[in-house]
Amino acid sequence: LACLRDGNPPFSTVSAADEQLVKIPYQRDRVVAVIPQGHPLFGKESVTLPQLKGHRLCMLKEGTLLYEICVRACQAADFVPNIFFESHRIGNILDMCRQGGCVALLLDHHVYDNSAAQLVRDGSASVAPVDPEISTSVSLSYLKKVSLSLPAKEFFDFFLEEESQYG
């Protein structure tokens, strides 16, 4: 069993390996812009990708799914993103957003489960969903051709039961 994150088309790719997997959706996240106070987009209810053209962006490092999705989405909107700062640490990205005047592109769970929530509460930043929506999902997955062990099957069955009750 594995928890895998996938992006939504057309901004991510589907590999041949994906077709060999059983995937049960677990969590869905949306790309949001964290916008520092004083930035021209501060306080907007949502932002479009063309509105981000030319602005300095900070995001997770190249090689991450979020980076790939954001870059592809910007390219689909006919521009190359001005990536000013990359990091594997959400805290560093948020610091650069606040102190460096950059717009951070993150997932909504990064924002509400992290110190960005404090930036929003104290008025140092606003959060706006990217429109049209760009999302990712996490799925509990396993290979179709592999028989699950008894403990894995029991966990999977428990997961399905919990999802049907709360999902």
Buried (B, 14 or more C-beta within 10 A) or exposed (E): BEEBBBBBEEBBEEEEEEEEBBBEEBEBBBBBBBBBBEBEBBEBEBBBBEBBBEBBBBBBBEEBBBBBBBBBBBEEBEEEBBBBBBBEEBEEBBBBBBEEBBBBBBBBBBBEEBBBEEBBEEEBBBBBBBBEEBBBBBBBBBEEEEEBEEEEEEBBEEBEEEEEEEE
